[in-house]
Amino acid sequence: MKRTLLCTLSALLFSLQAAAALAKPSDASQQWDYLQPDRDQVIASLNIVELLKRHHYNKPPLNDARSEKIFDSYIEMLDPSRSYFLASDLNEFRQWRDRFDDLLKSGNLEPGFTIYKRHLERLQSRLDYALSLLDKGVDSFDFTQDESLLVDREKAAWAKDTKELDDLWRKRVKDEVLRLKIAGKEPKDIQELLTKRYRNQLARLSQTRSEDVFQTYINAFAQSYDPHTQYLSPDNAENFDINMSLSLEGIGAVLQSDSEYVKVVRLVPAGPAEKSKQLAPADKIVGVAQGDEEMVDVIGWRLDEVVKLIRGPKGSVVRLEVIPASNAPSDQTSKIVAITREAVKLEEQAAKKSVLNLEHEGQAFKLGVIEVPAFYLDFKALRAGDQNYKSTTRDVKKLLSELEKEKVDGVIIDLRNNGGGSLQEATELTGLFIDKGPTVLVRNADGRVDVLADDIEGAYYKGPMAVLVNRLSASASEIFAGAMQDYHRALILGGQTFGKGTVQTIQPLNHGELKLTLAKFYRVSGQSTQHQGVIPDISYPADVDTKEIGESSLPEALPWDSIRAAINPEMNPFKPFLTELKARHDARTQADPDFVFTRDRLALTQELMNETSVSLNEQKRRAQQAEVERRQLALENALRQAKGEAPLAKLETDEEEAAAHADTERVEPEKDAYLAESGRILIDYLGLASAMAKH
């Protein structure tokens, strides 16, 4: 394939000289003239065009419609808050809006570089202006005025002129000063922090390389196909695994860019961040420090730059300054989190068992719980011929055997926060619970469907079971949960899963690599796990905002669809009872303190996130923040009082106490509200099924 591509390239390169004659803006700053595409980048771009054309799962045409997507995506990447470009810039750039398809096919990268250089020019101008405001002192801002700042600027009009941009940036700087002031910082410290932030950003501008431009532009192109198709520069290709999960000598957190911030998407099970109990999905990282060194402000940094700061030698400490996801948009209050870097140990991700003891209608029930943090397989030990190699399936099989000896009445497989892992293990684990048959379908770009199956006759465990999932259950977790649902083997309980149902491969290029989506997973019922994920039989309140976290929150995510089913399952044994099971669940959880708290906390978070503007009047802002804190404290105290605990005078800030509390809950499954409720639903089913059998 590579030889064919290179032959194509040699023909296409002849057109470069003519194509490079496209119009350039006459007023572009000469400061950035050194940023020019080189021959390696041109060849790489042509390679990517061909690879996407031939091998992307969807094989969508590279035409004018695709060009418009690339244009919109590129502008969104460079100026997501519409705070740098002028309306006149956009009018000028629109000459290329429906031409990127032709430009990319001919290897012409000039317009992409031209737009980026204009962005640098505008950004430099804005940073200079912000510094000029700070030079007057933070006390020069009048916080008694009744004015506001539009913070949700995704669809805001582009500024007509520099004067309009100046007013926007005056409000932006004023807002940053006010946030820090309310967070308790002194004027001198605010002045120093913001001045250093803007000066550092200016210094980083001068270090911009042509590779930075190329990577951003080509990713606007690649990610117009789907969010997981991505160009990796030579530096990023070298650190691919670390960039994706930071699991190797990192903190064990999956991160993504979110406007000018870096946001936590999920925590790697048994990783340093997850064990610390101090980070949560949707938290924003605003500063990184090595050990006791000075905190480096990373607002406005690229994701890969922040990743490099967070990485470090095993055993060393990284300190993160984090704005919690639970904060209101106007609340800049941050906390410092210290995490010791380490590789995630396989044994710490191993499946674990516990016993859930519940009483129902005067009868004691004992349910086995198997927590599966990840779908792991020790490939190294397996290849070395070690008969005792660790794998999810082997460990779960052993735990099932132990639980059956304890005479449990049923089993709950806990897949909450399980981000996936080995596809082979998802298939083999499914095989423990079904007689035999298909486990997952994989459809590639040419329409061929490969069927992965369990060929071992007989199920290892045939007893009653439920599977507990949430929004952070992804990939292999969704394949297993989907198979259990499609074979009617288990009740699926909890939250709608993540929805990651695509398969990627890494294709080396002459310059960097392309991560390419080339296949899609389908359940044995023919339904895709993509976008929609697995919908539980009985749903629990979400503990994260599904608009912020999940495949459906990503731009250009491939849609849900279905293909021909691989099985014709027997009658669903749960169906006759689902209405009654749900009614009982609703009655139990309507006033359950944990369920009420989760519902009300998410409702408050979504209400705060829907705010589109913030007041720049200090008195109003403080009053608004005090009201938010009052409501958050009221929610916390309602939960505590319902559990017979003493109310708090103020919101809890002691992270060590929170971590100790979490560890207590982990060893006492009865105190885990979602786990206990899953047990009660399973017990309800056993009672209803038994009653029907007697009739």
HELIX and SHEET records of a PDB file:
HELIX    1   1 LYS A    2  LEU A   12  1                                  11    
HELIX    2   2 LEU A   13  SER A   15  5                                   3    
HELIX    3   3 LEU A   16  ALA A   19  1                                   4    
HELIX    4   4 GLN A   30  TRP A   32  5                                   3    
HELIX    5   5 ARG A   39  HIS A   55  1                                  17    
HELIX    6   6 ASP A   64  LEU A   78  1                                  15    
HELIX    7   7 ALA A   87  PHE A   93  1                                   7    
HELIX    8   8 ARG A   94  TRP A   96  5                                   3    
HELIX    9   9 PHE A  100  LYS A  105  1                                   6    
HELIX   10  10 GLU A  110  ASP A  135  1                                  26    
HELIX   11  11 VAL A  138  SER A  140  5                                   3    
HELIX   12  12 THR A  162  ILE A  182  1                                  21    
HELIX   13  13 PRO A  187  LEU A  205  1                                  19    
HELIX   14  14 SER A  210  ALA A  222  1                                  13    
HELIX   15  15 PRO A  234  GLU A  238  1                                   5    
HELIX   16  16 PHE A  240  SER A  245  1                                   6    
HELIX   17  17 PRO A  272  SER A  276  1                                   5    
HELIX   18  18 LEU A  303  ILE A  310  1                                   8    
HELIX   19  19 LEU A  346  GLN A  349  5                                   4    
HELIX   20  20 PHE A  379  ARG A  383  1                                   5    
HELIX   21  21 THR A  392  LYS A  405  1                                  14    
HELIX   22  22 LEU A  423  GLY A  431  1                                   9    
HELIX   23  23 ALA A  476  ASP A  486  1                                  11    
HELIX   24  24 GLU A  551  SER A  553  5                                   3    
HELIX   25  25 LYS A  575  PHE A  577  5                                   3    
HELIX   26  26 LEU A  578  THR A  589  1                                  12    
HELIX   27  27 PRO A  593  MET A  609  1                                  17    
HELIX   28  28 GLU A  618  ALA A  642  1                                  25    
HELIX   29  29 GLU A  655  VAL A  667  1                                  13    
HELIX   30  30 PRO A  669  LYS A  671  5                                   3    
HELIX   31  31 ALA A  673  LYS A  694  1                                  22    
SHEET    1   A 2 SER A 148  LEU A 150  0                                        
SHEET    2   A 2 SER A 613  SER A 615 -1                                        
SHEET    1   B 4 GLN A 230  LEU A 232  0                                        
SHEET    2   B 4 GLU A 513  TYR A 522 -1                                        
SHEET    3   B 4 GLY A 437  ASN A 444 -1                                        
SHEET    4   B 4 VAL A 449  ASP A 454 -1                                        
SHEET    1   C 3 GLN A 230  LEU A 232  0                                        
SHEET    2   C 3 GLU A 513  TYR A 522 -1                                        
SHEET    3   C 3 THR A 502  PRO A 508 -1                                        
SHEET    1   D 4 ALA A 253  ASP A 258  0                                        
SHEET    2   D 4 TYR A 261  LEU A 267 -1                                        
SHEET    3   D 4 LYS A 284  GLN A 290 -1                                        
SHEET    4   D 4 VAL A 296  ASP A 297 -1                                        
SHEET    1   E 5 ALA A 253  ASP A 258  0                                        
SHEET    2   E 5 TYR A 261  LEU A 267 -1                                        
SHEET    3   E 5 LYS A 284  GLN A 290 -1                                        
SHEET    4   E 5 VAL A 317  ILE A 323 -1                                        
SHEET    5   E 5 LYS A 335  THR A 340 -1                                        
SHEET    1   F 6 LYS A 352  HIS A 360  0                                        
SHEET    2   F 6 GLN A 363  GLU A 371 -1                                        
SHEET    3   F 6 GLY A 410  ASP A 414  1                                        
SHEET    4   F 6 MET A 465  VAL A 469  1                                        
SHEET    5   F 6 LEU A 491  GLY A 494  1                                        
SHEET    6   F 6 ILE A 538  SER A 539  1                                        
END                                                                             
